[in-house]
């Protein structure tokens, strides 16, 4: 059935793996796919356009080799404020020590700091907090002049050049997406990326600005809005509504807000995404210790499990696969944790599929999905097959959290790749979607080949009969020959 057989040990929760020096090869990609990866993330903060072109081509080639629809997420860097070049490397910051923030991007003295954001001195005020090194070093602005600001260290530690600067509570004029982001967005359109991540979102207007750019460039990529700023939490529902998916980016979010609130905020975001039927990814430090260890800590394993129980559609690996010592091992571990956790979801009440104004899915389709899922449950069907043009019906099925194995089919290759992010949906390559009888035969043959279907098993097909425009209004129950 495929050019290269990969073992099927896949959880329903999807795994997003970040490419980096440790995983930037066809061999590493195949190993991570075999271990359970579904989507590969390309981080533009550390890439140049030619890097992205090569990586996208490599991922597509690997997907062709293994006969699998593999999603690609191009993650825009956003308006990340970073330290400039330090005079000493690393630079120790002792408690109560004072530093001077000056203009420019290169420090001339050990007690000077610079940044890549020229208006920073103009836009901070006395009393503002300045967090460095992922929040491990904390400072406060105690005095400001026209061309400098004096900072005092509140939490000691070491800092390095180009590390991120977070300013919790400060309102900055920096624009998102940046001009560099828009250049990479146009490249993402050219490369037919399936998902584009928008970093440091503060309002739905920023999502709409990126959508305009992508649409004008001919892209149908799903926009994944990354929640990592307090302003995003103030406009959360509008951002969820405007975006196609959400990422709970706990790294910068955990610096920008009280770290004690992270778990509650994560649950709030996931719940809202469930209500709006938007895929949601939980990211950052999920299995951080596995950068070097072959086993996670107990806390990390629990963190992944709790994200799944909260309702995450996908969990993301960042440095673990980008620069870690054994990328495929960490993917396999995340897959194992998901498989061990997901049975608890089977006993949970099924979420209600509520129709909303401006909904991409018709009310008839939602009712059909609900009815088909109930039929599958009563008949103990072994598989549900969803035929979809855009993928919206597959998202609705995924958000229902039905435990009958679900296969998504489409005549659009990009829709198949998008389904790689949807919880519990297996995109099936090569299925004939315009002929119901041929589709049933194809699914039967594929299911028997992979060992999930046997003669006499029942399969429930959800599709459109063509009687209602752009709606899924047909359910067919089929027994495997």
C-alpha positions in Angstrom: 0.0 0.0 0.0 3.0 2.3 0.5 6.5 2.6 -0.9 7.9 2.2 2.6 6.1 0.5 5.5 6.2 2.3 8.8 5.0 0.7 12.0 1.5 1.9 13.2 2.0 2.8 16.9 0.2 6.1 16.7 -1.7 7.8 19.5 -4.8 9.9 18.7 -3.1 13.0 20.1 -0.9 14.4 17.4 2.9 15.2 17.8 4.5 18.3 16.4 8.3 17.9 16.2 10.7 20.9 15.6 13.5 20.4 13.0 17.0 21.6 13.9 20.6 20.5 13.7 19.8 17.2 15.5 17.0 16.2 13.1 17.7 17.9 9.8 18.1 14.8 7.6 15.8 12.4 5.8 16.9 9.5 8.0 16.0 11.4 11.2 12.6 12.4 9.7 11.7 8.8 8.8 12.8 7.7 12.3 10.6 10.4 13.9 7.6 9.5 11.7 8.0 5.9 12.6 8.1 6.9 16.3 4.9 8.9 16.1 5.5 12.4 14.6 2.7 13.9 12.5 3.7 17.5 11.8 7.2 19.1 11.4 7.8 22.6 12.6 10.3 24.9 10.9 11.3 27.8 13.1 12.1 31.0 11.1 13.8 32.6 14.1 16.8 30.4 13.3 16.4 29.9 9.5 17.1 31.6 6.2 14.8 31.3 3.2 17.1 28.8 1.5 17.0 26.6 4.6 13.2 26.5 4.6 13.1 25.6 0.9 15.5 22.7 1.4 13.7 21.5 4.5 10.2 21.6 2.9 11.4 19.7 -0.1 13.1 17.1 2.2 9.9 16.6 4.2 7.7 16.3 1.1 10.1 13.7 -0.3 10.1 11.7 2.9 6.3 11.9 3.0 6.2 10.5 -0.6 8.6 7.7 0.4 6.5 6.5 3.3 3.1 7.2 1.7 2.0 9.5 4.4 0.5 13.0 4.5 3.0 15.0 6.7 2.0 18.5 7.8 4.5 21.4 7.8 4.2 24.3 10.2 6.3 27.3 9.4 6.6 29.3 12.6 7.1 33.1 12.2 9.5 34.6 14.7 7.4 37.6 15.5 8.6 40.7 17.3 11.0 39.0 19.6 13.1 41.5 21.5 16.6 40.2 22.2 19.8 41.4 23.9 22.5 42.7 21.7 26.1 41.5 21.8 27.5 41.5 25.3 31.0 42.7 26.2 31.5 39.5 28.3 30.1 36.1 27.6 28.4 34.8 29.7 27.7 37.7 31.9 27.1 37.1 35.6 24.3 39.2 37.2 24.5 39.5 41.0 21.5 40.5 43.1 21.3 44.4 43.5 23.9 44.9 40.8 23.1 47.7 38.4 23.3 47.7 34.6 22.8 50.4 32.0 20.6 49.8 29.0 21.9 51.9 26.1 21.1 52.4 22.4 22.7 50.2 19.8 23.3 46.5 19.5 26.8 46.1 20.9 27.9 46.6 24.5 31.2 48.3 25.1 31.4 47.8 28.8 30.6 44.8 31.0 27.8 46.7 32.8 26.1 47.8 29.6 23.2 46.1 27.9 21.8 46.7 24.4 18.9 45.3 22.4 17.8 44.7 18.8 14.7 46.9 19.4 15.8 50.5 18.9 12.7 52.3 20.6 13.0 50.1 23.8 14.5 52.9 25.9 11.7 55.3 24.8 8.9 52.8 25.7 9.9 51.5 29.1 9.4 53.4 32.4 10.7 53.4 35.9 9.2 50.4 37.7 8.9 48.2 34.7 10.2 44.6 35.1 12.8 43.3 32.6 13.1 39.5 32.4 16.1 37.8 30.7 17.2 34.3 30.0 13.7 32.8 29.8 12.8 34.6 33.0 15.6 33.2 35.1 17.2 36.6 35.5 15.0 39.5 36.7 15.7 43.2 36.7 13.7 46.4 37.3 14.0 49.8 35.7 14.9 52.3 38.4 15.9 55.4 36.4 15.6 56.6 32.8 17.1 59.3 30.7 16.7 60.2 27.0 19.3 57.6 25.9 19.7 55.1 28.7 17.9 53.3 31.5 19.3 52.0 34.8 18.3 48.5 35.7 18.8 46.8 39.1 19.0 43.0 39.4 16.3 41.4 41.5 16.9 37.7 40.6 20.5 36.8 40.0 21.9 34.6 37.2 23.8 34.4 33.9 22.9 36.0 30.6 24.2 35.6 27.1 24.1 37.6 23.9 20.9 37.4 21.8 18.8 36.0 24.6 15.2 37.1 24.7 14.0 40.1 26.6 10.5 40.0 28.2 8.8 43.1 29.6 5.7 41.9 31.5 3.1 44.6 31.6 4.9 47.0 29.3 2.9 48.2 26.2 5.2 48.4 23.3 4.5 49.8 19.8 6.4 47.0 18.0 4.3 45.6 15.2 3.2 42.0 14.6 3.6 40.5 12.2 6.9 42.2 11.4 8.2 42.9 7.9 10.5 39.9 8.2 7.5 37.8 9.2 5.6 38.9 6.2 8.5 38.0 3.9 8.5 34.5 5.4 4.7 34.3 5.1 5.0 34.9 1.4 7.7 32.2 1.3 5.3 29.9 3.2 2.7 30.5 0.5 5.2 29.8 -2.2 6.2 26.5 -0.5 2.5 25.6 0.2 3.0 25.3 3.9 0.0 23.7 5.7 0.2 25.8 8.9 1.8 29.3 9.6 2.4 30.1 13.3 2.0 33.8 14.3 4.1 34.6 17.4 3.4 37.1 20.1 -0.2 37.8 19.0 -1.9 40.6 20.9 -5.1 41.2 19.0 -7.3 39.6 16.3 -6.3 42.4 14.0 -2.8 40.9 13.8 -4.2 37.5 12.8 -6.3 39.2 10.1 -3.3 41.1 8.8 -1.4 37.9 8.3 -4.5 36.2 6.7 -4.7 39.1 4.2 -1.0 38.6 3.3 -1.4 34.8 2.9 -4.6 35.1 0.9 -3.1 37.6 -1.5 -0.2 35.2 -2.0 -2.6 32.4 -2.8 -2.0 30.4 0.4 -4.7 28.3 2.1 -2.5 27.6 5.1 -4.1 27.5 8.6 -3.0 30.3 10.9 -1.9 29.1 14.3 -2.0 32.0 16.7 0.5 31.6 19.5 -0.7 32.8 22.9 2.3 34.1 24.8 1.4 37.7 25.8 -1.0 39.1 28.5 -2.7 41.2 25.8 -3.6 38.0 24.0 -5.4 36.7 27.1 -7.4 40.0 27.2 -8.6 39.4 23.7 -8.6 35.5 23.8 -12.0 34.7 22.4 -11.7 37.1 19.5 -8.2 35.7 18.7 -9.5 32.1 18.8 -12.4 33.1 16.5 -10.1 34.8 14.0 -7.4 32.1 13.9 -7.6 28.6 12.5 -5.8 27.1 15.4 -4.0 28.0 18.7 -0.7 27.3 20.3 -0.3 27.5 24.1 3.3 28.8 23.9 4.2 28.4 27.6 7.8 29.6 27.3 7.3 33.3 26.8 3.8 33.1 28.4 5.3 31.8 31.6 7.6 34.8 31.8 5.0 37.4 30.8 2.4 36.2 33.4 2.8 34.7 36.9 4.1 31.2 36.4 1.7 30.0 39.0 -1.2 30.8 36.6 0.1 28.8 33.7 -1.8 25.6 34.3 -5.1 27.5 34.7 -4.5 29.6 31.7 -3.7 26.5 29.6 -7.0 24.9 30.6 -8.9 28.1 29.8 -7.4 28.3 26.3 -8.0 24.6 25.5 -11.6 24.8 26.7 -12.3 27.8 24.5 -10.7 26.1 21.5 -12.9 23.1 22.1 -16.0 25.4 22.1 -14.9 27.0 18.8 -13.7 23.7 17.3 -10.2 25.0 16.7 -7.1 22.7 16.9 -4.9 23.6 19.9 -1.3 22.7 20.4 0.4 22.7 23.8 4.1 23.6 23.6 7.4 24.3 25.5 9.4 22.1 27.8 7.0 19.2 27.6 9.9 16.7 27.8 12.8 19.1 28.3 15.1 16.8 30.2 15.1 14.4 27.2 17.4 16.8 25.4 20.1 14.7 27.0 18.3 12.0 29.0 16.6 8.9 27.4 13.8 9.1 30.0 11.7 12.1 31.1 11.1 13.2 34.6 7.9 12.1 36.3 6.7 15.7 36.3 7.2 16.0 32.5 5.3 12.7 31.8 2.5 14.0 34.0 2.6 17.4 32.2 2.1 15.7 28.8 -0.7 13.5 30.2 -2.5 16.5 31.8 -2.4 18.5 28.5 -4.1 15.5 26.7 -6.7 15.2 29.5 -7.3 19.0 29.2 -8.2 18.5 25.6 -5.1 19.3 23.6 -5.2 18.1 20.0 -1.4 18.1 19.8 1.7 18.3 21.9 4.9 20.0 20.5 8.5 19.2 21.0 11.0 22.1 20.5 14.6 21.8 21.6 14.0 18.1 22.4 14.0 17.2 18.7 15.8 20.3 17.3 19.0 20.0 19.3 18.5 17.0 21.5 20.7 14.0 21.5 18.0 11.4 20.4 15.0 13.0 18.6 13.2 9.8 17.7 13.4 8.5 21.3 11.7 11.6 22.7 8.9 11.3 20.0 8.4 7.7 20.9 8.1 8.6 24.6 5.5 11.3 23.9 3.6 8.8 21.8 3.7 6.2 24.6 2.5 8.7 27.2 -0.4 9.7 24.9 -1.4 6.1 24.3 -1.4 5.4 28.0 -3.4 8.5 28.8 -6.1 8.5 26.1 -8.2 5.6 27.4 -9.3 8.0 30.3 -10.8 10.2 27.6 -13.0 7.4 26.4 -15.1 7.5 29.6 -15.5 11.3 29.5 -18.7 12.9 28.2 -18.6 13.7 24.5 -18.3 17.5 23.9 -21.4 19.1 22.3 -21.0 20.3 18.8 -22.5 23.7 18.9 -23.2 25.7 15.7 -21.9 29.3 15.8 -22.5 32.4 13.7 -20.0 32.5 10.7 -19.3 28.8 11.3 -17.3 27.0 8.6 -19.4 23.8 9.2 -23.1 23.8 8.5 -25.6 22.8 11.2 -26.7 19.9 9.1 -23.1 18.6 9.0 -22.8 18.8 12.8 -26.0 16.9 13.3 -24.8 14.3 10.7 -21.5 13.9 12.5 -23.2 13.4 15.8 -25.6 10.9 14.4 -22.9 8.9 12.6 -20.8 8.8 15.8 -23.8 7.4 17.7 -24.4 4.8 15.0 -20.7 3.8 15.1 -20.9 3.4 18.9 -24.1 1.3 18.8 -23.0 -0.9 16.0 -19.5 -1.3 17.5 -18.0 -0.1 14.2 -14.3 -0.5 13.7 -13.8 2.6 11.7 -15.4 6.0 10.7 -14.5 7.5 7.3 -14.9 11.2 6.8 -14.8 12.6 3.2 -14.0 16.3 3.3 -12.9 19.1 0.9 -11.6 21.7 3.3 -11.0 19.6 6.4 -13.6 21.4 8.5 -15.8 18.3 8.9 -12.7 16.4 10.1 -12.0 19.1 12.7 -15.6 18.7 14.0 -15.2 15.0 14.2 -11.9 15.4 16.0 -13.4 17.8 18.5 -16.1 15.3 19.3 -13.4 13.0 20.7 -15.0 9.8 19.3 -12.9 6.7 20.0 -13.9 4.8 16.9 -10.8 4.8 14.6 -11.4 7.7 12.2 -9.9 8.1 8.7 -10.0 11.3 6.7 -10.1 11.3 2.9 -9.9 14.2 0.5 -9.1 14.9 -3.1 -7.0 17.8 -2.0 -3.4 16.9 -0.9 -3.2 20.0 1.3 -6.4 19.1 3.1 -4.9 15.7 3.8 -1.8 17.3 5.2 -3.8 19.6 7.4 -5.6 16.6 8.9 -2.3 15.4 10.3 -2.9 17.9 13.1 -6.4 16.9 13.9 -6.9 14.7 17.0 -7.7 11.1 16.2 -7.9 11.6 12.4 -5.7 9.5 10.1 -5.3 11.1 6.7 -5.5 8.3 4.0 -3.5 9.0 0.9 -4.8 8.0 -2.6 -8.4 7.2 -1.7 -10.9 7.7 -4.5 -13.3 10.3 -3.0 -15.7 10.8 -5.9 -16.9 7.2 -6.1 -18.5 5.8 -2.9 -18.3 2.2 -3.9 -14.6 2.5 -4.9 -13.9 4.4 -1.7 -15.4 1.6 0.4 -13.4 -1.0 -1.5 -10.2 1.0 -1.0 -10.7 1.5 2.7 -11.5 -2.2 3.1 -8.3 -3.2 1.4 -6.2 -0.6 3.3 -7.7 -1.6 6.7 -7.1 -5.3 6.1 -3.6 -4.6 4.9 -2.7 -2.7 8.1 -4.6 -5.2 10.3 -7.4 -2.9 11.7 -10.3 -4.3 9.6 -11.4 -7.9 9.1 -14.3 -9.4 7.1 -17.6 -8.6 8.8 -16.4 -5.5 10.5 -18.6 -2.4 10.1 -17.4 0.9 8.7 -19.4 4.2 8.9 -18.9 6.6 6.1 -19.8 10.3 6.4 -20.1 12.3 3.2 -22.4 14.6 1.2 -25.2 13.3 -1.1 -25.1 16.5 -3.1 -28.7 17.3 -2.1 -27.6 20.1 0.2 -24.8 22.4 -1.0 -21.5 22.1 0.9 -23.0 20.0 3.6 -22.3 16.4 4.9 -25.8 14.9 5.0 -25.2 11.2 4.2 -24.2 8.3 6.5 -23.5 4.9 5.0 -22.9 1.8 7.1 -20.8 -0.8 5.3 -19.7 -4.3 6.2 -16.2 -5.4 5.1 -16.3 -8.1 2.5 
